[in-house]
Amino acid sequence: MTFNYDVPGDDFTRAGEASGDLKKKLKKLGFPSSVIRRVSIALYEGEINMVIHANGGHITADVNTDEINLTLADVGPGIPDIEKAMQDGYSTASDQVRNLGFGAGMGLPNMKRNSDEISIETELGVGTTVRMKILNQ
Amino acid sequence: MTVRDIIGILDAELLYGDDELLDQEVAHACGSDMMSDVLAFVKDQAVLLTGLINTQAVRTAEMMDMKCVILVRGKEPHENVIDLAKDRDICVLKTEHTMFCACGLLYQHGIRGGEKV
């Protein structure tokens, strides 16, 4: 089954709504808590990134018994240097974002850590699409 | 130790939590104002001590399956924080202690960080 979420880019307080909702749904569907935790962290990090860097976007979660596939698509500024962005601690977030508790440069590395596969397509000035697969095991 | 015990140790004010939440057993905690770090490094800690007073403190606790958020330095949470905590069934406490002292007091009473060092 597929779940779709629009992530508003103008309201930081709502960042995480999609992750929270998917978490509830996966719980109801009976997925193990370890899998739900990985999905929740990976998606929440992605959702936060969408809000602070890309003015929102769209999330699609394809859920089946073997795996969960998450697609996060935005039409933001794109990632200039993916290699750097994947390094622990590298961040381009503003001080304002850090004051809100994020922007420590752990987002993308943490998304990678919590997923079994990750791919990032990005084009400057066009947008970014992140795909993550989390196996139900 | 239960969340109810923590209220006594930290002389904390209960902002949200019913009896069931207050009677939950907790053994590990973490303290951070950076939710990025909590999401990256925390494993099975049930309590989050933080000076962050926006909704993301509760959302982070939710994603990490934490049971209780403790706001340090006597900070008042933003208005929608408690509503979110109620909806997500997460206990919220407030203490006048600083982060350092609140963590120290909990450690003194047997709460650990859960790290493998």
gemmi code that builds the backbone of each chain (N, CA, C; Angstrom):
import gemmi

chains = {
    "A": [
        ("MET", (0.832, -1.196, 0.000), (0.000, 0.000, 0.000), (0.872, 1.252, 0.000)),
        ("THR", (0.281, 2.336, -0.458), (1.059, 3.564, -0.610), (0.446, 4.697, 0.214)),
        ("PHE", (1.318, 5.421, 0.884), (0.870, 6.594, 1.642), (1.587, 7.819, 1.090)),
        ("ASN", (0.832, 8.889, 0.920), (1.398, 10.133, 0.366), (1.270, 11.271, 1.371)),
        ("TYR", (2.307, 12.092, 1.430), (2.292, 13.239, 2.344), (2.860, 14.470, 1.655)),
        ("ASP", (2.172, 15.585, 1.796), (2.750, 16.869, 1.398), (3.414, 17.471, 2.628)),
        ("VAL", (4.641, 17.920, 2.465), (5.367, 18.524, 3.584), (5.408, 20.034, 3.376)),
        ("PRO", (4.715, 20.795, 4.222), (4.734, 22.254, 4.044), (6.108, 22.828, 4.402)),
        ("GLY", (6.547, 23.776, 3.620), (7.890, 24.304, 3.841), (7.936, 25.518, 4.735)),
        ("ASP", (6.770, 26.040, 5.083), (6.766, 27.319, 5.791), (6.465, 27.186, 7.284)),
        ("ASP", (6.342, 25.970, 7.780), (5.954, 25.811, 9.175), (6.800, 24.730, 9.842)),
        ("PHE", (7.847, 25.179, 10.540), (8.772, 24.238, 11.168), (8.087, 23.388, 12.234)),
        ("THR", (7.061, 23.957, 12.884), (6.404, 23.206, 13.963), (5.704, 21.951, 13.427)),
        ("ARG", (5.385, 21.959, 12.135), (4.688, 20.791, 11.573), (5.642, 19.758, 10.987)),
        ("ALA", (6.926, 20.096, 10.914), (7.903, 19.135, 10.403), (7.905, 17.908, 11.309)),
        ("GLY", (7.704, 16.761, 10.726), (7.621, 15.526, 11.511), (6.231, 14.930, 11.533)),
        ("GLU", (5.256, 15.666, 11.018), (3.878, 15.141, 11.005), (3.773, 13.882, 10.144)),
        ("ALA", (4.410, 13.917, 8.990), (4.343, 12.758, 8.092), (5.012, 11.550, 8.747)),
        ("SER", (6.185, 11.781, 9.344), (6.914, 10.677, 9.989), (6.096, 10.087, 11.132)),
        ("GLY", (5.471, 10.964, 11.905), (4.643, 10.500, 13.027), (3.455, 9.698, 12.539)),
        ("ASP", (2.839, 10.156, 11.457), (1.670, 9.447, 10.929), (2.067, 8.083, 10.375)),
        ("LEU", (3.174, 8.048, 9.626), (3.602, 6.755, 9.061), (3.983, 5.794, 10.187)),
        ("LYS", (4.590, 6.323, 11.211), (4.965, 5.477, 12.347), (3.724, 4.796, 12.946)),
        ("LYS", (2.673, 5.586, 13.134), (1.420, 5.026, 13.668), (0.877, 3.936, 12.753)),
        ("LYS", (0.916, 4.204, 11.448), (0.368, 3.232, 10.489), (1.178, 1.928, 10.506)),
        ("LEU", (2.505, 2.049, 10.565), (3.343, 0.844, 10.571), (3.119, 0.031, 11.850)),
        ("LYS", (2.866, 0.737, 12.942), (2.567, 0.064, 14.212), (1.285, -0.751, 14.079)),
        ("LYS", (0.264, -0.100, 13.506), (-1.027, -0.779, 13.309), (-0.878, -1.977, 12.383)),
        ("LEU", (0.015, -1.857, 11.399), (0.204, -2.952, 10.444), (1.041, -4.082, 11.044)),
        ("GLY", (1.593, -3.853, 12.232), (2.286, -4.924, 12.941), (3.757, -5.090, 12.615)),
        ("PHE", (4.394, -4.060, 12.050), (5.829, -4.156, 11.779), (6.607, -4.187, 13.112)),
        ("PRO", (7.768, -4.865, 13.138), (8.560, -4.899, 14.374), (9.040, -3.496, 14.761)),
        ("SER", (9.171, -3.262, 16.053), (9.535, -1.921, 16.522), (10.907, -1.479, 16.006)),
        ("SER", (11.830, -2.447, 15.811), (13.165, -2.072, 15.315), (13.069, -1.511, 13.887)),
        ("VAL", (12.201, -2.086, 13.080), (12.012, -1.603, 11.699), (11.319, -0.240, 11.724)),
        ("ILE", (10.298, -0.129, 12.559), (9.560, 1.143, 12.650), (10.496, 2.260, 13.088)),
        ("ARG", (11.386, 1.951, 14.032), (12.337, 2.963, 14.520), (13.233, 3.466, 13.387)),
        ("ARG", (13.747, 2.542, 12.580), (14.640, 2.930, 11.482), (13.890, 3.779, 10.444)),
        ("VAL", (12.678, 3.356, 10.120), (11.869, 4.120, 9.152), (11.594, 5.518, 9.706)),
        ("SER", (11.215, 5.569, 10.978), (10.844, 6.847, 11.597), (12.020, 7.823, 11.598)),
        ("ILE", (13.191, 7.339, 12.000), (14.360, 8.219, 12.067), (14.758, 8.692, 10.667)),
        ("ALA", (14.820, 7.739, 9.731), (15.241, 8.089, 8.370), (14.273, 9.107, 7.756)),
        ("LEU", (12.984, 8.865, 7.945), (11.999, 9.756, 7.328), (11.946, 11.115, 8.033)),
        ("TYR", (12.055, 11.095, 9.335), (12.019, 12.353, 10.099), (13.202, 13.251, 9.728)),
        ("GLU", (14.378, 12.658, 9.629), (15.552, 13.431, 9.199), (15.311, 14.031, 7.813)),
        ("GLY", (14.749, 13.219, 6.929), (14.481, 13.693, 5.571), (13.443, 14.801, 5.554)),
        ("GLU", (12.436, 14.624, 6.388), (11.361, 15.627, 6.456), (11.907, 16.963, 6.966)),
        ("ILE", (12.746, 16.879, 7.992), (13.362, 18.094, 8.528), (14.208, 18.771, 7.437)),
        ("ASN", (14.987, 17.974, 6.726), (15.811, 18.529, 5.640), (14.957, 19.252, 4.603)),
        ("MET", (13.827, 18.632, 4.266), (12.933, 19.241, 3.267), (12.447, 20.610, 3.730)),
        ("VAL", (12.146, 20.702, 5.015), (11.609, 21.962, 5.543), (12.701, 23.028, 5.634)),
        ("ILE", (13.881, 22.634, 6.137), (14.891, 23.675, 6.383), (15.705, 24.035, 5.137)),
        ("HIS", (15.775, 23.119, 4.180), (16.612, 23.403, 3.007), (15.826, 23.619, 1.717)),
        ("ALA", (14.622, 23.054, 1.616), (13.987, 22.980, 0.291), (12.567, 23.544, 0.244)),
        ("ASN", (12.158, 24.214, 1.315), (10.803, 24.782, 1.349), (9.713, 23.729, 1.130)),
        ("GLY", (9.926, 22.562, 1.746), (8.917, 21.509, 1.693), (9.081, 20.569, 0.519)),
        ("GLY", (8.094, 19.693, 0.336), (8.169, 18.724, -0.750), (7.091, 17.668, -0.596)),
        ("HIS", (7.349, 16.516, -1.202), (6.342, 15.444, -1.178), (7.007, 14.115, -0.791)),
        ("ILE", (6.305, 13.370, 0.061), (6.808, 12.065, 0.507), (5.858, 10.977, 0.034)),
        ("THR", (6.440, 9.923, -0.533), (5.656, 8.732, -0.862), (6.254, 7.554, -0.103)),
        ("ALA", (5.410, 6.826, 0.602), (5.872, 5.637, 1.331), (5.163, 4.416, 0.757)),
        ("ASP", (5.940, 3.547, 0.111), (5.396, 2.284, -0.400), (5.694, 1.198, 0.622)),
        ("VAL", (4.640, 0.615, 1.143), (4.809, -0.337, 2.240), (4.332, -1.711, 1.801)),
        ("ASN", (5.198, -2.703, 1.890), (4.726, -4.083, 1.734), (5.374, -4.957, 2.805)),
        ("THR", (5.053, -6.215, 2.832), (5.492, -7.046, 3.961), (7.007, -7.224, 4.026)),
        ("ASP", (7.691, -7.112, 2.877), (9.139, -7.342, 2.864), (9.969, -6.086, 3.065)),
        ("GLU", (9.429, -4.940, 2.614), (10.255, -3.730, 2.669), (9.395, -2.468, 2.622)),
        ("ILE", (10.032, -1.381, 3.047), (9.368, -0.074, 2.996), (10.239, 0.829, 2.123)),
        ("ASN", (9.633, 1.397, 1.108), (10.372, 2.301, 0.216), (9.874, 3.724, 0.392)),
        ("LEU", (10.802, 4.608, 0.722), (10.452, 6.006, 0.963), (11.032, 6.860, -0.157)),
        ("THR", (10.208, 7.733, -0.717), (10.696, 8.675, -1.729), (10.382, 10.085, -1.249)),
        ("LEU", (11.428, 10.898, -1.143), (11.263, 12.283, -0.689), (11.691, 13.197, -1.830)),
        ("ALA", (10.734, 13.891, -2.401), (11.035, 14.726, -3.571), (10.767, 16.195, -3.248)),
        ("ASP", (11.723, 17.048, -3.602), (11.502, 18.482, -3.398), (11.946, 19.248, -4.634)),
        ("VAL", (11.513, 20.492, -4.700), (11.939, 21.359, -5.803), (12.787, 22.507, -5.238)),
        ("GLY", (13.629, 22.127, -4.284), (14.497, 23.102, -3.621), (15.740, 23.420, -4.427)),
        ("PRO", (16.750, 23.979, -3.767), (17.939, 24.458, -4.478), (18.893, 23.357, -4.941)),
        ("GLY", (18.669, 22.108, -4.486), (19.607, 21.034, -4.823), (20.794, 21.013, -3.880)),
        ("ILE", (21.548, 19.906, -3.907), (22.707, 19.749, -3.009), (23.978, 19.944, -3.832)),
        ("PRO", (24.745, 20.996, -3.556), (25.921, 21.291, -4.383), (26.991, 20.191, -4.332)),
        ("ASP", (27.190, 19.585, -3.162), (28.260, 18.594, -3.019), (27.751, 17.435, -2.165)),
        ("ILE", (27.252, 16.390, -2.822), (26.644, 15.266, -2.078), (27.676, 14.578, -1.192)),
        ("GLU", (28.903, 14.435, -1.711), (29.939, 13.746, -0.929), (30.151, 14.424, 0.432)),
        ("LYS", (30.228, 15.743, 0.386), (30.392, 16.499, 1.640), (29.140, 16.367, 2.509)),
        ("ALA", (27.975, 16.456, 1.865), (26.717, 16.405, 2.625), (26.541, 15.073, 3.336)),
        ("MET", (27.203, 14.011, 2.845), (27.088, 12.696, 3.472), (28.068, 12.525, 4.630)),
        ("GLN", (28.949, 13.522, 4.834), (29.921, 13.404, 5.931), (29.280, 13.820, 7.256)),
        ("ASP", (29.571, 13.049, 8.306), (29.106, 13.413, 9.646), (29.583, 14.817, 9.991)),
        ("GLY", (28.672, 15.665, 10.383), (29.056, 16.982, 10.892), (29.092, 18.085, 9.859)),
        ("TYR", (29.006, 17.745, 8.563), (29.005, 18.797, 7.542), (27.597, 19.367, 7.415)),
        ("SER", (27.478, 20.677, 7.546), (26.157, 21.283, 7.505), (26.194, 22.655, 6.852)),
        ("THR", (25.153, 22.957, 6.103), (25.025, 24.303, 5.539), (23.844, 25.030, 6.193)),
        ("ALA", (23.332, 24.451, 7.278), (22.156, 25.038, 7.943), (22.514, 26.367, 8.604)),
        ("SER", (21.525, 27.233, 8.705), (21.735, 28.547, 9.305), (21.754, 28.452, 10.827)),
        ("ASP", (22.223, 29.509, 11.474), (22.199, 29.554, 12.939), (20.773, 29.443, 13.458)),
        ("GLN", (19.840, 30.011, 12.683), (18.436, 29.961, 13.091), (17.963, 28.506, 13.186)),
        ("VAL", (18.367, 27.705, 12.213), (17.991, 26.287, 12.219), (18.648, 25.575, 13.397)),
        ("ARG", (19.900, 25.928, 13.684), (20.595, 25.298, 14.827), (19.901, 25.650, 16.130)),
        ("ASN", (19.392, 26.877, 16.216), (18.657, 27.268, 17.415), (17.378, 26.452, 17.588)),
        ("LEU", (16.915, 25.873, 16.499), (15.711, 25.044, 16.566), (16.042, 23.585, 16.854)),
        ("GLY", (17.333, 23.284, 17.034), (17.730, 21.936, 17.449), (18.220, 21.039, 16.332)),
        ("PHE", (18.398, 21.629, 15.140), (18.854, 20.812, 14.009), (20.044, 21.488, 13.321)),
        ("GLY", (20.522, 20.856, 12.238), (21.621, 21.454, 11.502), (22.987, 21.097, 12.058)),
        ("ALA", (23.096, 19.907, 12.675), (24.398, 19.467, 13.189), (25.160, 18.677, 12.136)),
        ("GLY", (24.591, 18.574, 10.950), (25.272, 17.839, 9.884), (25.170, 16.332, 10.055)),
        ("MET", (24.104, 15.875, 10.685), (23.929, 14.439, 10.904), (22.778, 13.868, 10.073)),
        ("GLY", (22.054, 14.721, 9.380), (20.823, 14.297, 8.709), (21.030, 13.209, 7.658)),
        ("LEU", (21.731, 13.545, 6.569), (21.912, 12.551, 5.508), (22.684, 11.320, 5.980)),
        ("PRO", (23.789, 11.498, 6.749), (24.477, 10.296, 7.246), (23.556, 9.403, 8.079)),
        ("ASN", (22.681, 10.032, 8.854), (21.773, 9.254, 9.693), (20.702, 8.558, 8.849)),
        ("MET", (20.296, 9.209, 7.773), (19.339, 8.566, 6.865), (20.001, 7.337, 6.238)),
        ("LYS", (21.262, 7.464, 5.888), (21.988, 6.335, 5.299), (22.132, 5.192, 6.312)),
        ("ARG", (22.476, 5.568, 7.552), (22.673, 4.561, 8.606), (21.402, 3.755, 8.876)),
        ("ASN", (20.267, 4.420, 8.752), (19.010, 3.764, 9.123), (18.276, 3.132, 7.939)),
        ("SER", (18.882, 3.175, 6.763), (18.229, 2.520, 5.625), (19.158, 1.452, 5.045)),
        ("ASP", (18.577, 0.499, 4.343), (19.387, -0.557, 3.734), (19.930, -0.122, 2.382)),
        ("GLU", (19.188, 0.760, 1.727), (19.677, 1.344, 0.464), (19.256, 2.791, 0.422)),
        ("ILE", (20.123, 3.634, -0.128), (19.745, 5.045, -0.291), (20.302, 5.547, -1.618)),
        ("SER", (19.505, 6.333, -2.323), (20.020, 6.982, -3.532), (19.552, 8.428, -3.526)),
        ("ILE", (20.411, 9.296, -4.020), (20.083, 10.725, -4.037), (20.299, 11.262, -5.444)),
        ("GLU", (19.226, 11.808, -5.997), (19.353, 12.506, -7.287), (19.161, 13.981, -6.992)),
        ("THR", (20.088, 14.789, -7.455), (19.945, 16.212, -7.172), (20.465, 17.042, -8.340)),
        ("GLU", (19.816, 18.164, -8.572), (20.252, 19.073, -9.627), (20.098, 20.493, -9.096)),
        ("LEU", (21.147, 21.244, -9.186), (21.121, 22.601, -8.640), (20.022, 23.432, -9.301)),
        ("GLY", (19.236, 24.046, -8.475), (18.155, 24.907, -8.967), (16.911, 24.151, -9.414)),
        ("VAL", (16.962, 22.832, -9.370), (15.823, 22.019, -9.840), (15.177, 21.245, -8.682)),
        ("GLY", (16.021, 20.608, -7.883), (15.466, 19.884, -6.741), (16.229, 18.615, -6.415)),
        ("THR", (15.731, 17.916, -5.418), (16.394, 16.705, -4.924), (15.355, 15.621, -4.686)),
        ("THR", (15.720, 14.412, -5.065), (14.878, 13.257, -4.727), (15.742, 12.234, -4.000)),
        ("VAL", (15.314, 11.895, -2.787), (16.018, 10.890, -1.992), (15.136, 9.648, -1.923)),
        ("ARG", (15.727, 8.498, -2.250), (14.992, 7.230, -2.141), (15.675, 6.346, -1.116)),
        ("MET", (14.874, 5.809, -0.208), (15.429, 4.927, 0.825), (14.625, 3.638, 0.888)),
        ("LYS", (15.339, 2.539, 1.051), (14.683, 1.242, 1.234), (15.042, 0.722, 2.621)),
        ("ILE", (14.035, 0.315, 3.352), (14.267, -0.304, 4.661), (13.622, -1.686, 4.626)),
        ("LEU", (14.451, -2.703, 4.811), (13.946, -4.080, 4.749), (13.256, -4.452, 6.048)),
        ("ASN", (12.219, -5.238, 5.931), (11.514, -5.718, 7.119), (12.204, -6.983, 7.608)),
        ("GLN", (13.269, -6.790, 8.371), (14.016, -7.951, 8.888), (14.585, -7.664, 10.275)),
    ],
    "B": [
        ("MET", (13.617, 2.903, 38.454), (13.065, 4.211, 38.802), (11.883, 4.539, 37.868)),
        ("THR", (10.897, 5.188, 38.409), (9.764, 5.579, 37.554), (9.847, 7.081, 37.225)),
        ("VAL", (9.026, 7.503, 36.281), (8.970, 8.926, 35.950), (8.525, 9.712, 37.191)),
        ("ARG", (7.652, 9.113, 37.966), (7.180, 9.768, 39.199), (8.359, 10.038, 40.153)),
        ("ASP", (9.290, 9.092, 40.238), (10.484, 9.287, 41.077), (11.310, 10.468, 40.574)),
        ("ILE", (11.399, 10.581, 39.252), (12.188, 11.667, 38.651), (11.630, 13.029, 39.055)),
        ("ILE", (10.320, 13.120, 39.122), (9.700, 14.395, 39.515), (10.221, 14.816, 40.885)),
        ("GLY", (10.312, 13.851, 41.797), (10.816, 14.145, 43.139), (12.291, 14.517, 43.131)),
        ("ILE", (13.081, 13.768, 42.394), (14.538, 14.000, 42.375), (14.868, 15.378, 41.790)),
        ("LEU", (14.160, 15.762, 40.749), (14.465, 17.033, 40.069), (13.572, 18.180, 40.533)),
        ("ASP", (12.743, 17.883, 41.536), (11.780, 18.886, 42.001), (11.064, 19.494, 40.789)),
        ("ALA", (10.598, 18.597, 39.943), (10.066, 19.018, 38.636), (8.573, 19.276, 38.698)),
        ("GLU", (8.134, 20.072, 37.744), (6.708, 20.331, 37.588), (6.185, 19.441, 36.456)),
        ("LEU", (5.055, 18.794, 36.710), (4.471, 17.930, 35.699), (3.628, 18.772, 34.743)),
        ("LEU", (4.024, 18.800, 33.472), (3.265, 19.574, 32.481), (2.273, 18.689, 31.733)),
        ("TYR", (2.662, 17.432, 31.544), (1.704, 16.458, 31.023), (2.135, 15.048, 31.395)),
        ("GLY", (1.180, 14.236, 31.792), (1.452, 12.826, 32.089), (0.366, 12.252, 32.972)),
        ("ASP", (-0.200, 11.119, 32.556), (-1.201, 10.480, 33.410), (-0.515, 9.424, 34.278)),
        ("ASP", (-1.304, 8.742, 35.110), (-0.727, 7.767, 36.048), (0.076, 6.688, 35.337)),
        ("GLU", (-0.463, 6.238, 34.205), (0.224, 5.163, 33.484), (1.612, 5.615, 33.022)),
        ("LEU", (1.680, 6.860, 32.505), (2.977, 7.392, 32.069), (3.918, 7.581, 33.250)),
        ("LEU", (3.369, 8.064, 34.345), (4.217, 8.359, 35.507), (4.763, 7.101, 36.163)),
        ("ASP", (4.074, 5.987, 35.990), (4.524, 4.743, 36.614), (5.455, 3.933, 35.719)),
        ("GLN", (5.796, 4.474, 34.563), (6.708, 3.752, 33.672), (8.105, 3.688, 34.267)),
        ("GLU", (8.736, 2.533, 34.103), (10.109, 2.346, 34.574), (11.084, 2.921, 33.552)),
        ("VAL", (12.053, 3.677, 34.023), (13.089, 4.187, 33.126), (14.462, 3.908, 33.735)),
        ("ALA", (15.414, 3.564, 32.874), (16.762, 3.234, 33.354), (17.838, 4.083, 32.683)),
        ("HIS", (17.523, 4.605, 31.481), (18.534, 5.344, 30.718), (17.978, 6.679, 30.234)),
        ("ALA", (18.894, 7.652, 30.131), (18.479, 8.990, 29.686), (19.576, 9.594, 28.817)),
        ("CYS", (19.214, 10.657, 28.094), (20.232, 11.420, 27.379), (19.891, 12.898, 27.517)),
        ("GLY", (20.900, 13.737, 27.381), (20.692, 15.172, 27.498), (21.285, 15.888, 26.305)),
        ("SER", (20.476, 16.675, 25.597), (20.994, 17.410, 24.437), (19.995, 18.474, 23.996)),
        ("ASP", (20.545, 19.567, 23.488), (19.683, 20.579, 22.859), (19.649, 20.376, 21.343)),
        ("MET", (20.521, 19.508, 20.857), (20.573, 19.247, 19.421), (19.814, 17.961, 19.109)),
        ("MET", (18.663, 18.093, 18.491), (17.872, 16.908, 18.171), (18.576, 16.049, 17.123)),
        ("SER", (19.385, 16.697, 16.275), (20.173, 15.939, 15.291), (21.038, 14.897, 15.991)),
        ("ASP", (21.659, 15.297, 17.099), (22.524, 14.370, 17.832), (21.710, 13.274, 18.507)),
        ("VAL", (20.564, 13.632, 19.034), (19.708, 12.624, 19.677), (19.311, 11.563, 18.645)),
        ("LEU", (18.925, 12.026, 17.469), (18.503, 11.089, 16.424), (19.658, 10.215, 15.948)),
        ("ALA", (20.874, 10.744, 16.013), (22.021, 10.007, 15.486), (22.654, 9.077, 16.517)),
        ("PHE", (22.626, 9.456, 17.785), (23.424, 8.702, 18.758), (22.635, 7.955, 19.820)),
        ("VAL", (21.372, 8.309, 19.992), (20.622, 7.684, 21.083), (20.146, 6.295, 20.658)),
        ("LYS", (20.177, 5.365, 21.599), (19.731, 3.994, 21.299), (18.413, 3.702, 22.027)),
        ("ASP", (18.500, 3.338, 23.292), (17.273, 2.935, 23.984), (17.008, 3.770, 25.231)),
        ("GLN", (17.450, 5.002, 25.224), (17.193, 5.865, 26.366), (15.715, 6.270, 26.377)),
        ("ALA", (15.131, 6.247, 27.552), (13.690, 6.508, 27.641), (13.375, 7.953, 27.986)),
        ("VAL", (14.409, 8.695, 28.413), (14.180, 10.069, 28.877), (15.085, 11.029, 28.113)),
        ("LEU", (14.510, 12.137, 27.663), (15.284, 13.180, 26.985), (15.278, 14.443, 27.836)),
        ("LEU", (16.469, 14.863, 28.261), (16.588, 16.151, 28.947), (17.043, 17.170, 27.916)),
        ("THR", (16.352, 18.299, 27.852), (16.689, 19.267, 26.805), (16.284, 20.684, 27.200)),
        ("GLY", (16.958, 21.638, 26.587), (16.563, 23.028, 26.747), (15.752, 23.502, 25.552)),
        ("LEU", (15.526, 22.584, 24.617), (14.750, 22.923, 23.423), (13.260, 22.880, 23.766)),
        ("ILE", (12.559, 23.956, 23.480), (11.172, 24.032, 23.952), (10.153, 24.059, 22.813)),
        ("ASN", (10.590, 23.697, 21.612), (9.617, 23.649, 20.522), (9.106, 22.220, 20.309)),
        ("THR", (8.191, 22.068, 19.365), (7.547, 20.765, 19.158), (8.529, 19.667, 18.762)),
        ("GLN", (9.669, 20.057, 18.199), (10.597, 19.033, 17.717), (11.217, 18.224, 18.851)),
        ("ALA", (11.212, 18.765, 20.067), (11.693, 17.972, 21.211), (10.769, 16.772, 21.414)),
        ("VAL", (9.456, 17.014, 21.326), (8.488, 15.919, 21.497), (8.501, 14.992, 20.277)),
        ("ARG", (8.601, 15.579, 19.101), (8.627, 14.735, 17.900), (9.855, 13.827, 17.899)),
        ("THR", (10.994, 14.381, 18.310), (12.204, 13.557, 18.373), (12.005, 12.419, 19.374)),
        ("ALA", (11.446, 12.729, 20.531), (11.179, 11.691, 21.535), (10.252, 10.623, 20.940)),
        ("GLU", (9.273, 11.072, 20.179), (8.331, 10.133, 19.559), (9.056, 9.169, 18.612)),
        ("MET", (9.913, 9.725, 17.759), (10.614, 8.876, 16.787), (11.541, 7.881, 17.479)),
        ("MET", (12.078, 8.282, 18.641), (13.041, 7.432, 19.351), (12.366, 6.542, 20.395)),
        ("ASP", (11.031, 6.522, 20.396), (10.267, 5.711, 21.370), (10.582, 6.094, 22.816)),
        ("MET", (10.851, 7.359, 23.045), (11.116, 7.812, 24.417), (9.807, 8.072, 25.153)),
        ("LYS", (9.876, 7.976, 26.463), (8.648, 8.074, 27.251), (8.463, 9.432, 27.913)),
        ("CYS", (9.569, 10.169, 28.061), (9.490, 11.386, 28.868), (10.464, 12.451, 28.371)),
        ("VAL", (9.999, 13.688, 28.269), (10.862, 14.829, 27.928), (10.939, 15.725, 29.160)),
        ("ILE", (12.162, 16.068, 29.553), (12.341, 16.959, 30.704), (12.943, 18.268, 30.211)),
        ("LEU", (12.219, 19.365, 30.391), (12.714, 20.679, 29.986), (13.517, 21.265, 31.136)),
        ("VAL", (14.776, 21.589, 30.853), (15.664, 22.083, 31.907), (15.719, 23.615, 31.912)),
        ("ARG", (16.390, 24.140, 32.910), (16.601, 25.585, 33.066), (15.278, 26.347, 33.201)),
        ("GLY", (14.235, 25.667, 33.680), (12.959, 26.328, 33.971), (12.240, 26.903, 32.763)),
        ("LYS", (12.559, 26.368, 31.597), (11.973, 26.936, 30.380), (10.523, 26.506, 30.193)),
        ("GLU", (9.721, 27.451, 29.724), (8.325, 27.164, 29.392), (8.265, 26.679, 27.942)),
        ("PRO", (7.540, 25.601, 27.689), (7.455, 25.126, 26.302), (6.567, 26.023, 25.449)),
        ("HIS", (6.790, 25.978, 24.148), (5.873, 26.660, 23.224), (4.470, 26.071, 23.393)),
        ("GLU", (3.458, 26.858, 23.043), (2.084, 26.497, 23.408), (1.602, 25.156, 22.836)),
        ("ASN", (2.061, 24.786, 21.636), (1.534, 23.547, 21.045), (2.300, 22.293, 21.463)),
        ("VAL", (3.337, 22.477, 22.309), (4.157, 21.335, 22.718), (3.345, 20.347, 23.563)),
        ("ILE", (2.577, 20.872, 24.501), (1.834, 19.987, 25.405), (0.716, 19.257, 24.653)),
        ("ASP", (0.061, 19.947, 23.727), (-0.974, 19.284, 22.925), (-0.388, 18.107, 22.147)),
        ("LEU", (0.793, 18.336, 21.569), (1.440, 17.267, 20.812), (1.826, 16.114, 21.741)),
        ("ALA", (2.352, 16.441, 22.918), (2.750, 15.405, 23.885), (1.544, 14.556, 24.299)),
        ("LYS", (0.405, 15.212, 24.502), (-0.827, 14.481, 24.854), (-1.197, 13.520, 23.729)),
        ("ASP", (-1.153, 14.041, 22.516), (-1.530, 13.226, 21.361), (-0.598, 12.039, 21.182)),
        ("ARG", (0.683, 12.234, 21.512), (1.675, 11.174, 21.296), (1.925, 10.348, 22.560)),
        ("ASP", (1.227, 10.715, 23.642), (1.352, 9.981, 24.902), (2.791, 10.001, 25.436)),
        ("ILE", (3.348, 11.185, 25.493), (4.699, 11.363, 26.018), (4.633, 12.332, 27.198)),
        ("CYS", (5.257, 11.940, 28.285), (5.236, 12.743, 29.503), (6.161, 13.969, 29.353)),
        ("VAL", (5.750, 15.125, 29.853), (6.609, 16.321, 29.809), (6.745, 16.897, 31.213)),
        ("LEU", (7.993, 17.078, 31.642), (8.288, 17.677, 32.939), (9.094, 18.943, 32.728)),
        ("LYS", (9.076, 19.802, 33.743), (9.892, 21.019, 33.696), (10.645, 21.136, 35.017)),
        ("THR", (11.946, 21.391, 34.954), (12.723, 21.575, 36.180), (13.533, 22.865, 36.109)),
        ("GLU", (13.760, 23.456, 37.255), (14.568, 24.685, 37.302), (16.063, 24.360, 37.190)),
        ("HIS", (16.433, 23.115, 37.395), (17.849, 22.743, 37.332), (18.426, 22.980, 35.935)),
        ("THR", (19.721, 23.227, 35.890), (20.413, 23.306, 34.598), (20.542, 21.897, 34.027)),
        ("MET", (20.920, 21.821, 32.772), (21.125, 20.515, 32.136), (22.144, 19.696, 32.937)),
        ("PHE", (23.272, 20.338, 33.269), (24.350, 19.627, 33.958), (23.863, 19.056, 35.287)),
        ("CYS", (23.193, 19.895, 36.065), (22.756, 19.449, 37.395), (21.635, 18.411, 37.300)),
        ("ALA", (20.718, 18.604, 36.375), (19.615, 17.640, 36.230), (20.164, 16.264, 35.840)),
        ("CYS", (21.094, 16.255, 34.879), (21.701, 14.975, 34.476), (22.461, 14.366, 35.649)),
        ("GLY", (23.200, 15.203, 36.369), (23.987, 14.725, 37.509), (23.111, 14.111, 38.597)),
        ("LEU", (22.018, 14.768, 38.880), (21.106, 14.249, 39.911), (20.517, 12.894, 39.499)),
        ("LEU", (20.140, 12.788, 38.246), (19.579, 11.508, 37.788), (20.647, 10.415, 37.812)),
        ("TYR", (21.856, 10.763, 37.429), (22.956, 9.783, 37.441), (23.224, 9.314, 38.870)),
        ("GLN", (23.208, 10.284, 39.772), (23.442, 9.975, 41.188), (22.399, 8.971, 41.713)),
        ("HIS", (21.212, 9.028, 41.124), (20.137, 8.144, 41.587), (20.015, 6.884, 40.717)),
        ("GLY", (21.002, 6.633, 39.893), (21.039, 5.342, 39.204), (20.675, 5.340, 37.732)),
        ("ILE", (20.221, 6.478, 37.212), (19.940, 6.534, 35.767), (21.271, 6.586, 35.021)),
        ("ARG", (21.400, 5.845, 33.949), (22.635, 5.804, 33.185), (22.410, 6.290, 31.742)),
        ("GLY", (23.524, 6.531, 31.064), (23.432, 7.060, 29.705), (23.216, 6.003, 28.646)),
        ("GLY", (23.464, 4.748, 29.007), (23.253, 3.672, 28.046), (24.398, 3.514, 27.064)),
        ("GLU", (25.515, 4.234, 27.274), (26.624, 4.129, 26.328), (27.522, 2.955, 26.682)),
        ("LYS", (28.179, 2.430, 25.630), (29.025, 1.249, 25.842), (30.477, 1.683, 25.940)),
        ("VAL", (30.817, 2.487, 26.928), (32.211, 2.942, 27.062), (32.789, 2.359, 28.343)),
    ],
}
model = gemmi.Model(1)
for chain_id, residues in chains.items():
    chain = gemmi.Chain(chain_id)
    for i, (resn, *xyz) in enumerate(residues, 1):
        res = gemmi.Residue()
        res.name, res.seqid = resn, gemmi.SeqId(i, " ")
        for name, pos in zip(("N", "CA", "C"), xyz):
            atom = gemmi.Atom()
            atom.name, atom.element = name, gemmi.Element(name[0])
            atom.pos, atom.b_iso = gemmi.Position(*pos), 0.0
            res.add_atom(atom)
        chain.add_residue(res)
    model.add_chain(chain)
structure = gemmi.Structure()
structure.add_model(model)
structure.setup_entities()
